[in-house]
Amino acid sequence: MKKLILPVISILILAIIVSGSLSSCKNQSGKTENLMDSIAYKKSMPEWVKSANIYEVNTRQYTPEGTFAAFQKQLPRLKEMGVDIIWMMPINPIGVKNRKGSLGSYYSIKDYTAINPEFGTEVDFKNLVSEAHKLGMHVIIDWVANHTSWDNVWMKDHSDWYTKDSLGNIIIPAGTDWHDTADLNYDKPELRKAMIDAMSYWVKNTDIDGFRCDVAGMIPISFWIHARKAIDELKPNCFFLAEAGEPIIHNAFDMTYDWPLKDTINAIAKGKMNVTSLVKHFADENKKFKSEDLRMQFITNHDLNTWDGSEYERLGEKAVDAFNVLIYTVPGMPLTYSGQEEPLKKRLKFFDKDTVGFGKFERKELLSKLNQLKKDNKALWNLNYGGDFVILKNTDPESILTFIRQKDENKVLCLFNFSEKEQTFKMNDEISGNFNNYLGEKITLNKENNYKLKPWGYSVLVSK
């Protein structure tokens, strides 16, 4: 017995040393973070977004088949149009319990790690992503982290992950009429982990390039920072778009919605505001947001189209093109929604099948030229990659918007008439350099400084 004491002690000491060593390694490189903590994390904007535009895909309504495979056939056309980022609306199965309409809302998620059979299979989706990558495009998916369907797979075993009232009943998201959804409770660390794991699933298994996160502002920013960190560690250079507009959300996200510009555009089209409101908007943006905070610019999207009307209904037939050119030339990333290139002039149903109906592509040429304009001119690139945005003074500041963007030797001069009447005006600020007309009305810069634009007219000039 005495002979065994020393070897046994030696073994025990060795075990303790190894155990301590392993524990130390885990703390240094594999420490499990408390997902409820606020952490300081510096995200990195992907370099590939520097001149990018984004295109939103409504899979259900895009083709008669409403499938990934059918949409995939459209990728070469979108590549030809100059599309950079494909944003796929939710790809997950839709709940049946309390469903709205015959097919339900895309934003009532039944299973975060499964594919909506209406759209095809996971293999179909992988093929779509792979083909987009081959064409040089990136793919992000819509992520609905705030709420689930009432028959989500979590309901049975994890009902404690949901928000409940004083009687213990699960509730819908506060302040909404989303009766087909149940609110998730982010005070639960287990929920946070499960949600990040589910997001990671799609990055690992389908090689997507990021997320557009639904109602991101309704979820604690601390969760999003942990989620962003986890995804960045899994696949660097992913892109995060938040359906939110607050500056703080940029601590986790690359891009947010410029809703105030959308509202100002709508008001100008209805004659309730004028160009001075636009100038004020950009001044306010400059004060509120940092230079690395990217804003998404748009005149339509899935919500606006269905609930407020198409851009033609809201802005008027004659004004649509001018406002579309505006969102491509001011700071921010421009969005195109499914069907804008057709153009889509109806409100698509949200809970039932209602195909866009492509065929004419009457606005494809304009959108293609705008995408090319942004790519070819550093002055229009995003964030600090692009040029300064300088409002130029003119003699009709209520109707005429004039500005210039410049990066190095590249200059883009833009003139807009946001009124129903032809306007004659002069520039108060001197314009230097030689320019070619790229888009819109032909304007020749002259010493007399007299210019004219038709109702809702515009002119985009690029330095020679």
C-alpha positions as CSV (number, residue, x, y, z in Angstrom):
1,M,0.0,0.0,0.0
2,K,2.8,2.4,0.9
3,K,4.5,1.8,-2.4
4,L,1.3,3.1,-4.3
5,I,1.0,6.3,-2.3
6,L,3.6,8.3,-4.2
7,P,2.4,7.3,-7.7
8,V,-1.2,8.0,-6.8
9,I,-0.3,11.4,-5.4
10,S,1.7,12.1,-8.6
11,I,-1.3,11.2,-10.8
12,L,-3.7,13.3,-8.7
13,I,-1.3,16.3,-9.0
14,L,-0.9,15.8,-12.7
15,A,-4.7,15.6,-13.1
16,I,-5.2,18.8,-11.2
17,I,-2.5,20.6,-13.3
18,V,-4.1,19.4,-16.6
19,S,-7.5,20.3,-15.4
20,G,-6.4,23.7,-14.4
21,S,-4.6,24.1,-17.7
22,L,-7.7,23.1,-19.7
23,S,-9.9,25.4,-17.6
24,S,-7.5,28.3,-18.2
25,C,-7.6,27.7,-21.9
26,K,-11.3,27.7,-21.9
27,N,-11.4,31.0,-20.1
28,Q,-9.0,32.6,-22.6
29,S,-10.4,31.3,-25.9
30,G,-13.7,29.6,-25.3
31,K,-15.3,31.4,-22.4
32,T,-19.1,31.3,-22.5
33,E,-20.3,34.8,-22.3
34,N,-23.3,35.9,-20.3
35,L,-25.8,36.9,-23.1
36,M,-27.6,39.2,-20.7
37,D,-24.6,41.4,-20.2
38,S,-24.0,44.5,-22.2
39,I,-20.7,44.2,-24.0
40,A,-18.4,46.5,-25.9
41,Y,-18.0,45.2,-29.4
42,K,-16.7,47.1,-32.4
43,K,-18.4,45.8,-35.5
44,S,-16.8,46.1,-38.9
45,M,-18.6,47.3,-42.0
46,P,-18.0,44.8,-44.9
47,E,-15.9,46.5,-47.6
48,W,-18.1,45.1,-50.3
49,V,-21.0,47.4,-49.5
50,K,-19.0,50.5,-50.4
51,S,-20.9,51.1,-53.7
52,A,-23.7,48.6,-53.2
53,N,-27.5,48.8,-53.7
54,I,-30.0,46.4,-52.3
55,Y,-33.0,44.5,-53.9
56,E,-35.8,43.1,-51.8
57,V,-37.3,39.8,-53.0
58,N,-40.9,38.8,-52.2
59,T,-40.5,35.1,-53.0
60,R,-44.2,34.2,-52.8
61,Q,-45.3,36.9,-55.2
62,Y,-42.2,37.1,-57.5
63,T,-43.2,34.3,-59.9
64,P,-46.3,32.3,-60.6
65,E,-44.6,29.3,-58.9
66,G,-43.6,31.4,-55.9
67,T,-40.5,29.2,-55.2
68,F,-36.7,29.7,-54.8
69,A,-36.0,27.6,-57.9
70,A,-38.3,29.9,-60.0
71,F,-36.7,33.0,-58.6
72,Q,-33.2,31.7,-59.1
73,K,-33.9,31.9,-62.9
74,Q,-34.2,35.7,-62.5
75,L,-30.7,36.2,-61.0
76,P,-29.0,36.8,-64.3
77,R,-31.5,39.5,-65.1
78,L,-30.9,41.2,-61.8
79,K,-27.2,40.9,-62.2
80,E,-27.5,42.6,-65.6
81,M,-29.6,45.3,-63.9
82,G,-26.7,45.9,-61.5
83,V,-28.1,44.5,-58.3
84,D,-25.6,43.9,-55.5
85,I,-27.4,42.6,-52.4
86,I,-30.4,40.3,-52.5
87,W,-32.6,40.6,-49.5
88,M,-34.9,37.6,-49.2
89,M,-38.1,38.1,-47.2
90,P,-38.6,35.4,-44.5
91,I,-37.7,31.9,-45.7
92,N,-39.1,30.0,-42.7
93,P,-42.3,28.0,-42.3
94,I,-45.4,30.1,-41.5
95,G,-47.6,29.2,-38.5
96,V,-51.1,27.8,-39.0
97,K,-52.7,28.7,-35.7
98,N,-54.4,32.2,-35.8
99,R,-53.1,32.5,-39.4
100,K,-54.1,35.6,-41.3
101,G,-55.4,34.9,-44.9
102,S,-55.0,31.7,-46.7
103,L,-51.2,31.6,-46.6
104,G,-50.4,33.7,-43.5
105,S,-47.8,36.3,-42.8
106,Y,-44.2,35.7,-43.7
107,Y,-43.4,37.2,-40.3
108,S,-45.2,34.5,-38.3
109,I,-42.4,32.0,-37.9
110,K,-43.1,28.4,-37.0
111,D,-39.6,27.0,-37.1
112,Y,-36.4,29.1,-37.2
113,T,-34.2,26.3,-38.6
114,A,-36.6,25.1,-41.4
115,I,-37.6,26.2,-44.9
116,N,-41.1,27.2,-45.8
117,P,-42.3,24.3,-48.0
118,E,-44.3,26.8,-50.1
119,F,-40.9,28.0,-51.4
120,G,-39.1,24.7,-51.8
121,T,-36.4,22.9,-49.9
122,E,-33.2,23.9,-48.1
123,V,-31.3,22.5,-51.0
124,D,-33.2,24.8,-53.3
125,F,-32.3,27.7,-51.1
126,K,-28.6,26.7,-51.0
127,N,-28.6,26.5,-54.8
128,L,-30.0,30.0,-55.0
129,V,-27.4,31.4,-52.6
130,S,-24.6,29.6,-54.4
131,E,-25.7,30.9,-57.8
132,A,-26.0,34.5,-56.5
133,H,-22.4,34.2,-55.2
134,K,-21.2,32.9,-58.6
135,L,-22.7,36.0,-60.1
136,G,-21.0,38.3,-57.6
137,M,-24.1,39.1,-55.6
138,H,-24.6,38.8,-51.8
139,V,-27.7,37.3,-50.1
140,I,-29.2,38.3,-46.7
141,I,-32.3,36.8,-45.2
142,D,-35.1,38.5,-43.3
143,W,-34.9,37.5,-39.6
144,V,-37.9,37.7,-37.3
145,A,-36.5,37.6,-33.8
146,N,-39.2,39.6,-31.9
147,H,-42.1,37.1,-32.1
148,T,-43.1,33.7,-33.4
149,S,-46.3,32.0,-34.6
150,W,-48.6,30.5,-32.0
151,D,-47.6,27.0,-33.1
152,N,-43.9,27.6,-33.2
153,V,-41.8,24.5,-32.2
154,W,-40.7,26.4,-29.1
155,M,-44.2,26.7,-27.7
156,K,-44.4,23.2,-26.4
157,D,-41.1,22.9,-24.5
158,H,-40.2,26.5,-23.9
159,S,-43.4,28.5,-23.2
160,D,-41.4,30.3,-20.6
161,W,-39.5,32.1,-23.4
162,Y,-42.6,34.1,-24.2
163,T,-43.9,37.3,-22.7
164,K,-47.0,36.8,-20.4
165,D,-49.6,39.0,-18.8
166,S,-50.4,39.1,-15.1
167,L,-52.6,36.0,-15.5
168,G,-49.8,34.0,-17.1
169,N,-51.2,34.1,-20.7
170,I,-48.8,34.6,-23.6
171,I,-49.4,37.9,-25.4
172,I,-49.0,39.4,-28.8
173,P,-46.3,42.1,-29.3
174,A,-47.3,45.2,-27.3
175,G,-48.9,48.0,-29.2
176,T,-49.6,45.9,-32.3
177,D,-52.5,44.1,-33.9
178,W,-50.3,41.1,-34.8
179,H,-52.7,38.5,-33.5
180,D,-51.0,35.7,-35.5
181,T,-47.8,36.2,-33.5
182,A,-46.7,35.6,-29.9
183,D,-44.1,37.9,-28.2
184,L,-40.7,36.6,-27.2
185,N,-39.2,37.5,-23.8
186,Y,-35.6,38.6,-24.1
187,D,-35.2,38.5,-20.3
188,K,-34.5,34.8,-20.8
189,P,-30.9,34.0,-21.5
190,E,-31.8,30.6,-22.9
191,L,-34.0,32.3,-25.5
192,R,-31.1,34.5,-26.5
193,K,-28.8,31.6,-27.0
194,A,-31.4,29.6,-29.0
195,M,-32.0,32.6,-31.3
196,I,-28.3,33.1,-31.9
197,D,-27.9,29.4,-32.6
198,A,-30.7,29.6,-35.1
199,M,-29.2,32.6,-36.9
200,S,-25.8,30.7,-37.0
201,Y,-27.5,27.7,-38.6
202,W,-28.2,29.6,-41.8
203,V,-24.8,31.1,-42.0
204,K,-23.1,27.7,-41.5
205,N,-25.5,25.6,-43.6
206,T,-26.4,28.0,-46.5
207,D,-23.5,30.5,-46.6
208,I,-25.7,33.6,-46.5
209,D,-24.1,37.0,-46.1
210,G,-26.1,38.5,-43.3
211,F,-29.5,39.5,-42.0
212,R,-32.3,42.1,-42.4
213,C,-33.8,42.1,-38.9
214,D,-37.5,42.7,-38.5
215,V,-38.6,45.3,-35.9
216,A,-35.1,45.3,-34.5
217,G,-35.8,48.2,-32.2
218,M,-38.3,46.1,-30.2
219,I,-35.5,43.9,-29.0
220,P,-32.8,44.9,-26.5
221,I,-29.6,46.2,-28.2
222,S,-27.5,44.0,-25.9
223,F,-28.9,40.9,-27.6
224,W,-28.1,42.3,-31.1
225,I,-24.5,43.1,-30.1
226,H,-24.0,39.5,-28.9
227,A,-25.7,38.2,-32.0
228,R,-23.5,40.3,-34.3
229,K,-20.3,39.2,-32.5
230,A,-21.3,35.6,-32.8
231,I,-22.0,35.8,-36.5
232,D,-18.9,37.8,-37.2
233,E,-16.8,35.1,-35.5
234,L,-18.6,32.5,-37.6
235,K,-18.3,34.3,-40.9
236,P,-16.5,37.7,-41.1
237,N,-17.9,40.5,-43.3
238,C,-21.5,39.7,-42.9
239,F,-24.0,42.6,-43.3
240,F,-26.7,43.6,-40.8
241,L,-29.7,45.7,-41.8
242,A,-32.1,46.7,-39.0
243,E,-35.7,47.6,-39.5
244,A,-35.2,50.5,-37.1
245,G,-34.1,54.1,-37.3
246,E,-32.5,55.0,-34.0
247,P,-28.8,55.9,-33.9
248,I,-28.1,53.5,-31.0
249,I,-29.0,50.5,-33.1
250,H,-25.9,51.1,-35.2
251,N,-23.9,49.7,-32.3
252,A,-24.8,46.3,-33.8
253,F,-26.1,47.0,-37.3
254,D,-24.5,48.4,-40.4
255,M,-27.6,50.0,-41.9
256,T,-31.0,51.4,-40.7
257,Y,-34.1,52.7,-42.4
258,D,-34.3,56.4,-43.2
259,W,-38.0,56.6,-42.5
260,P,-38.0,60.5,-42.1
261,L,-36.8,60.9,-45.7
262,K,-39.6,58.5,-46.9
263,D,-42.2,60.6,-45.0
264,T,-40.8,63.9,-46.4
265,I,-40.9,62.5,-49.9
266,N,-44.5,61.4,-49.5
267,A,-45.4,64.9,-48.1
268,I,-43.7,66.8,-50.9
269,A,-45.6,64.6,-53.5
270,K,-48.9,65.6,-51.8
271,G,-47.9,69.3,-51.6
272,K,-47.8,69.3,-47.8
273,M,-44.0,70.0,-47.7
274,N,-41.4,71.5,-50.0
275,V,-37.7,71.3,-50.7
276,T,-36.8,73.2,-47.6
277,S,-38.0,70.2,-45.6
278,L,-35.6,68.0,-47.6
279,V,-32.7,70.3,-46.8
280,K,-33.6,70.3,-43.1
281,H,-33.9,66.5,-43.1
282,F,-30.3,66.1,-44.3
283,A,-29.0,68.6,-41.8
284,D,-30.8,66.7,-39.0
285,E,-29.3,63.4,-40.3
286,N,-25.8,64.8,-40.2
287,K,-26.3,65.8,-36.6
288,K,-27.8,62.6,-35.4
289,F,-25.7,59.9,-37.1
290,K,-22.0,59.1,-37.3
291,S,-20.1,59.0,-40.6
292,E,-20.0,55.2,-40.4
293,D,-23.8,54.8,-39.9
294,L,-25.3,53.7,-43.2
295,R,-28.9,54.7,-44.0
296,M,-31.2,52.8,-46.4
297,Q,-33.1,55.0,-48.8
298,F,-36.4,53.9,-50.5
299,I,-39.6,55.0,-52.1
300,T,-41.3,51.6,-51.6
301,N,-40.9,48.2,-49.9
302,H,-43.2,45.3,-48.9
303,D,-44.9,47.2,-46.1
304,L,-45.4,50.5,-48.0
305,N,-46.7,48.7,-51.1
306,T,-49.3,46.6,-49.3
307,W,-50.5,48.9,-46.6
308,D,-49.9,52.5,-47.9
309,G,-50.0,51.8,-51.7
310,S,-47.6,51.5,-54.5
311,E,-45.2,54.4,-55.2
312,Y,-47.5,55.5,-58.1
313,E,-50.4,55.7,-55.8
314,R,-48.6,57.6,-53.1
315,L,-46.3,59.8,-55.1
316,G,-48.1,60.2,-58.4
317,E,-47.2,58.9,-61.8
318,K,-45.1,61.9,-62.9
319,A,-43.1,62.2,-59.7
320,V,-41.9,58.6,-59.2
321,D,-38.8,58.7,-61.3
322,A,-37.6,62.0,-59.8
323,F,-37.8,60.6,-56.3
324,N,-36.2,57.3,-57.4
325,V,-33.2,59.2,-58.8
326,L,-33.0,61.2,-55.6
327,I,-32.6,58.1,-53.3
328,Y,-29.7,57.0,-55.6
329,T,-27.8,60.3,-55.4
330,V,-28.2,61.4,-51.8
331,P,-26.1,59.7,-49.0
332,G,-27.2,56.1,-48.2
333,M,-27.9,52.8,-49.9
334,P,-30.8,52.7,-52.4
335,L,-33.4,49.9,-52.1
336,T,-35.4,48.4,-55.0
337,Y,-38.5,46.3,-54.2
338,S,-39.7,43.4,-56.2
339,G,-41.5,44.7,-59.3
340,Q,-40.2,48.3,-59.4
341,E,-38.6,47.5,-62.7
342,E,-41.9,46.3,-64.2
343,P,-43.3,48.7,-62.8
344,L,-45.5,47.3,-60.1
345,K,-48.6,49.6,-59.8
346,K,-50.8,47.5,-57.6
347,R,-50.8,46.7,-53.9
348,L,-49.7,43.1,-53.4
349,K,-51.7,41.0,-51.0
350,F,-49.8,40.2,-47.9
351,F,-51.5,37.0,-46.7
352,D,-52.5,35.4,-50.0
353,K,-51.0,34.6,-53.4
354,D,-50.8,37.7,-55.7
355,T,-48.1,37.5,-58.4
356,V,-46.2,40.6,-59.5
357,G,-46.6,39.8,-63.1
358,F,-43.4,40.6,-64.8
359,G,-43.3,41.1,-68.6
360,K,-42.7,44.7,-69.7
361,F,-39.7,45.8,-67.5
362,E,-40.4,49.4,-68.4
363,R,-38.3,50.8,-65.6
364,K,-35.4,48.3,-65.9
365,E,-33.4,50.7,-68.0
366,L,-33.7,53.6,-65.5
367,L,-32.8,51.3,-62.5
368,S,-29.9,49.8,-64.5
369,K,-28.5,53.3,-65.3
370,L,-28.9,54.4,-61.6
371,N,-27.1,51.3,-60.4
372,Q,-24.3,51.9,-62.9
373,L,-24.2,55.6,-61.9
374,K,-23.5,54.7,-58.3
375,K,-20.9,52.1,-59.1
376,D,-19.0,54.3,-61.6
377,N,-18.8,57.4,-59.5
378,K,-16.9,57.4,-56.2
379,A,-18.7,60.6,-55.2
380,L,-21.9,58.5,-54.8
381,W,-20.4,55.6,-52.9
382,N,-21.5,54.8,-49.4
383,L,-20.2,56.2,-46.1
384,N,-16.6,57.5,-46.1
385,Y,-15.9,55.7,-49.4
386,G,-18.1,58.4,-51.1
387,G,-18.0,62.1,-51.3
388,D,-19.4,65.0,-49.3
389,F,-23.0,66.0,-49.8
390,V,-23.2,69.8,-50.4
391,I,-26.5,71.6,-50.9
392,L,-26.1,74.4,-53.5
393,K,-28.2,77.5,-53.1
394,N,-30.5,78.6,-55.8
395,T,-33.2,81.2,-56.4
396,D,-36.1,78.9,-55.9
397,P,-35.3,77.0,-52.7
398,E,-38.9,75.8,-52.1
399,S,-39.2,73.9,-55.4
400,I,-35.7,73.3,-56.6
401,L,-33.2,71.0,-54.9
402,T,-29.6,71.4,-56.1
403,F,-26.6,69.6,-54.7
404,I,-23.2,68.3,-55.6
405,R,-21.2,65.2,-54.4
406,Q,-17.5,65.1,-54.8
407,K,-14.8,62.5,-54.1
408,D,-11.3,63.3,-55.3
409,E,-11.7,64.5,-58.9
410,N,-15.1,62.8,-59.3
411,K,-18.1,65.1,-59.1
412,V,-21.8,64.5,-59.5
413,L,-24.2,67.5,-59.8
414,C,-27.9,67.0,-59.3
415,L,-30.8,69.3,-60.0
416,F,-34.4,68.5,-59.1
417,N,-37.7,70.2,-59.6
418,F,-40.0,68.9,-56.9
419,S,-43.1,70.7,-58.0
420,E,-46.0,70.4,-60.4
421,K,-45.0,73.5,-62.4
422,E,-42.1,74.2,-64.7
423,Q,-39.5,76.2,-62.9
424,T,-36.9,78.7,-64.1
425,F,-34.1,79.4,-61.6
426,K,-30.5,80.5,-61.1
427,M,-27.7,79.0,-59.0
428,N,-26.4,81.3,-56.3
429,D,-23.4,79.1,-55.7
430,E,-20.7,78.8,-58.3
431,I,-20.1,75.5,-60.0
432,S,-16.7,74.7,-61.2
433,G,-15.6,71.9,-63.6
434,N,-16.8,70.3,-66.8
435,F,-19.8,68.0,-66.8
436,N,-21.6,65.6,-69.0
437,N,-25.4,64.9,-68.8
438,Y,-25.9,61.4,-67.5
439,L,-29.6,61.2,-66.8
440,G,-32.7,63.3,-67.1
441,E,-33.1,66.6,-68.8
442,K,-30.2,68.1,-70.8
443,I,-28.8,71.0,-69.0
444,T,-25.8,73.0,-70.1
445,L,-23.9,74.9,-67.5
446,N,-23.7,78.5,-68.6
447,K,-22.2,81.9,-67.5
448,E,-25.7,83.4,-67.3
449,N,-26.6,80.8,-64.8
450,N,-30.2,80.4,-66.1
451,Y,-31.7,76.9,-65.8
452,K,-35.2,75.4,-66.5
453,L,-36.7,72.1,-65.3
454,K,-40.1,70.6,-66.2
455,P,-42.6,69.6,-63.5
456,W,-41.0,66.8,-61.5
457,G,-38.0,67.1,-63.8
458,Y,-34.4,66.3,-62.9
459,S,-30.9,66.4,-64.3
460,V,-27.8,64.4,-63.2
461,L,-24.5,65.6,-64.5
462,V,-21.1,63.8,-64.1
463,S,-17.7,65.4,-64.2
464,K,-15.8,64.7,-67.4
